[in-house]
Amino acid sequence: MPILVRLAGRPTDELLAELEESVARSVTARLLARHPIAEPRPQGPPGRPLEGEDRARVERTIRRGIGKAIARRRTATGEPMAGADRVDRIGPYRVPVVARTGNRFAYAAGPPSVRSASLARAVGWGNLLFATPGFAVLEIKADGSFLVLGLADELPPGRLAEGRLVRPADAAFPHGLRAVEAGVMPLRDYRVVLVRLTRSTDMIFDLPGGAWSPDRAAAEFGRTPQAQLISPDMAHAVGRRLLEGDGDGGPADTERFLLSMDRTMFACIPWEERAGYIRLLADRFWPTPAVRRTLVELIAAARGDSELDALFSLLRAHGLYETLFGHLDATVVDLLIVLGERRGPVRVSGRYLLEILAGAGITPGVLAEGGFDGAVFWARATFEGIAELFEHEAGELFRALGRMLDLLGLLDRASRGDPEAVAAVRDLLARAGGKIRTAIAGLEYAERLGLSRGQSPDHELTAALLTRLRMAFVLEVLSWFVGVGEIKAAVAAVRLSAFGAELAKVLVWIRRASTAAGAAGAAGEAGKVERVVRALARSARIRDEARLLRVVELLPERHLEELARLAEALELPADATMPVLLAAARKRGLHGTARELAKALTVAGRLEAKAGASTAGLTAALTRLMETGWSRKELLALVDGLPSGGTAEWALLVGRLGPHHLAALGPESLRTLAYLPRTMEFAGDAGGDALLTLIRRAGAEAFDAEALAQGLALRRAELGDPAEYQRLLDRMAAGDQRVLGEAEAATTRFAAATRARLKPGTHDHLLATLAEGDEQIAKAASPARAAAYTRQRDRFAAAIGELDDAELVTLNRLADDDAYGGVDWSNVLDLPAGPRSELLGLVGELTDALPGGLHNLEEVLAGILNPHGVRAGATDRAIQGSWGQLYAARTLLRRHGATSLSFEVVRGDRVVDIVTDGPNGLVSVEVKTYLESIRWLKDEQLLKDLIHHAPTGYDDLLYLFHPNVAGELPQVGARMLELFDTNRARLVAAGVAPDTAAAAFRRWLAAGNPRTYEIPE
């Protein structure tokens, strides 16, 4: 078999490492394939032959790659290998491994099974073959090797007869797994080394004194070098071999192993093969629970949204969509969580809860007339079969029903604007039922997947599922509502500080412990945790307590557990600094834990500051970043270099990438990714593997990656069929250079269509910009330069073409140098699609309504589109403030009848955000964009406004705040009113009568001030 190699430049170490792995993959595929397919030959003319040492190095590399392939073939086919592994289809095995509740046992069973001399590799095989159902690793007493078997039945943590969480000293267990001690079974021929629980990272070890402890297993893990761990190629080869059968069982083997495979293994298999499995399931099998479970595993293995879309198109075509979503059970719940995690939990409100309860016939009147029995029946019907979705046990849920009337009262008060009730409901909904809200998002997403162009979702099929999920959410919220009272009582009993009380509440939410005992436990340890948190906060330079609580809640679960453990182990003074904390931790062997927590809190604080209003996905992103092992300096440089405009989208993407994707990108490329909205959209859609492929194909230039992502999106729209688009991505991954040409051709066609949409008289400024591109092409010094200019012009035209007609009109206005010459309007096209549409919509509404009544809008837009050059740390606040001014301007237009708007108006030593002219004359508008708390309000600014506007009785003053702080606006009014008493001398010196001005200000408050501006839901 000839091996053709073309190298781009000299054979560097990095290039040779890539070549070795490429040879190993190609030769492994050839050795295992029953019907080899000819691979594309290298494109282009032959290069210069290698000579001397360069040639020798390449030949040695190829031989190493071939050796790897032979080893992988032996592993995949089950051939014996000295000191290596064997994957078998022999059996059956059925071994009791751990005690369950109710005097029962959990069994591990095979086939398939794996034997290995390495514990690390044995666990690697378990993670690949049985990650979802869980697995057991047994030591074979006869020879000391390890046997891996999947669990025969689900074994979640709550079904252990006994067990407690333990942690090796000052470290997470290898592979990010947690250790749990429980009673494992004594066996004649085996020793139970560990059992990984179902859909969990928890691993069971024997109780103290047993043969295998977490420390012994961790030491055994360390004996296997990183290079000898299981590779995805090896897993793919094994999966194919198992599904092909051994030649005797024929289709029966394929069917048996297909129904036992796990999503982790499926993810190692190319999409086209998985598509074939779906067709096989549709053709040969009845829709049994095992078939439905296998469908879920196949779907969960999708590496991106495009794969999901393609898989669902096959499900719909073969009638399996109805099979999956015919009724709600644990299998469907698992699928909905997988899908929902790609979208994030749905947003809910108090009104949403009231509508669900009213639809179920649960109202204050019904409950008051003895309708409690009906509520119990409703709760039992909701809970049955989907207990996995709830964070509370059935008993807690049913006991909470007695407080349903109180919850309805709170919701009613919040709907009528009671500030305290609004804050309580917002706090409750932000924390409760996250898993259920994720499942609802997954169901809404599933309705849209796999549809052909122009096809509408079938809501009728999923309506019953959605109703049940919404009822489950109400039930979960009710349980947390009851828990709030338990928390308050526990906090009052231990006399915590205000910050400590809030921290205790956070600990309860995090631990899902809404019972009295759980609340008391969290309150009892909150004082010690508070001292650790304050010491860490001093190191992270987080001074505001409200912000510190938000940052603590962003920490990954592992770090929160380490925080509690550190607090339990250390005795710190109330004013402990970071050096004091580190010294105390070093004495207890926890120095590394303390430093890791300090790093995590600092990075979380910087991420929170960047994210602004949207914190969606930050915990998942932080989890991924902390897993990289990058230094504190590298992580902070990465986060500090992120733009505000793309931080939310970037965080959601990072949370979905795998550790190997981040390792391949590195900190600098990961930061650059935040500035590439089309590349981020492509990666979120196609997955991390496709992202790395795109970057390799596009080259080192970020602009080229954006261009290729843009072209692929346009080509996808042309193809229409999700399955065809997935085949296009597979061809790109395989190195088919024609894909780049197809993407570029799609861009060219769309650019031509865009130019046809642009009309003289409506889009003159955009047409003039494109004409400048034509002129640049005509004057190009060479054909190559002309071709490059042509590509650049077409990409720009295609980006314009992504806008709808109204957005095109608005962009044309911004392109008018006479009106907005100071605005880099083309940067609009580089914003993510959501913010881009929102910005153009805001500007379009303002310029349509007040064509001659907008003054200095250019400066506000420059704050969003020209953030460069603003000093470090101020960029985010500048952008946030500019967005707030635009939302406030639209609110003034809609609610207050504004006839003109002037931005950034200088008046003495104050710059007024907006001056508006309307029915009541000129009004000065102060726009406050605090997203979480009013603590940043400065009394000096408030006092200046009270003095300046006193002569008019404050009729010409308006304060507009972000809706997030609506519940705190009464405090703003009270705080401003206090200033009349605490600054009487200064008011008198400025010519203001304090009592008269205070009376006028009370009338201003009574008129409904201060207010909020409108933002989109």
ABEGO torsion letter per residue (X at the ends): XBBBBBBBEBBBAAAAAAAAAAAAAAAAAAAABABBBBBBBBBEBBBBBBBEAAAAAAAAAAAAAAAAAAAAAAAAAGBBBBGBBBBBABOBBBBBABBBBGGBBBBBBOOBBBBBABAAAAAAAAAAAAAAAEBBBBBBAAAGBBBBBBBABBBBAAABABEBBBBBBGBBBBGGBBBBBBBBBBBAABBBABBBBBGBABBBBBBBGBABBAAAAAAAAAABBAAABBBAAAAAAAAAAAAAEAGAAEAAAAAAAAAABBAAAAAABBAAAAAAAAAAAAAABBBBAAAAAAAAAAAAABABAAAAAAAAAAAAAAGAAAAAAABBBAAAAAAAAAAAAAAEBBBBBAAAAAAAAAAAGBBAAAAAAGAAAAAAAAAAAAABGAAAABABBAAAAAAAAAAAAAAAAAAAAAAAGBAAAAAAAAAAAAABGAAAAAAAAAAAAAAABGBBBGBBBBAAAAAAAAAAAAAAAAAAAAAAAAAAAAAAAAAAAAGBBAAAAAAAAAAAAAAGBABAAAAAAAAAAAAAAAAAAAAAAAAAGBABAAAAAAAAAABBAAAAAAAAAAAAABBBBAABBAAAAAAAAAAAGAAAAAAAAAAAAAAAAAAAAAAEABABGAAAAAAAAAAAGBBAAAAAAAAAABBAAAAAAAAAAAAABBAAAAAAAEAAAAAAAAABAAAAAAAAAAEAAAAAAAAAAAEABAAAAAAAAAAAAAAAAAAGBAAAAAAAAAAAAAGBAAAAAAAAAAAAAAAAAAAAABBBGAAAAAAAAAAAAAAAAAABABAAAAAAAAAAAAAAAAAAAABBAAAAAAAAAAABAAAAAABBAAAAAABBAAAAAAAAAAAAAAAAABAAABBGAAAAAAAAABABGBBBGAAAAAAAAAAAAAAAAAAAAAAAGBABBBBGBBBEABBBABBBBBAAEBBBBBBBABAABAAABBAAAAAAAAAAAAAAGGAABBBBBBAAAAAAAAAAAAAAAAAAAAAAAAAAAAGBBAAAAAAAAAAAAAAGOBBBBBBBX
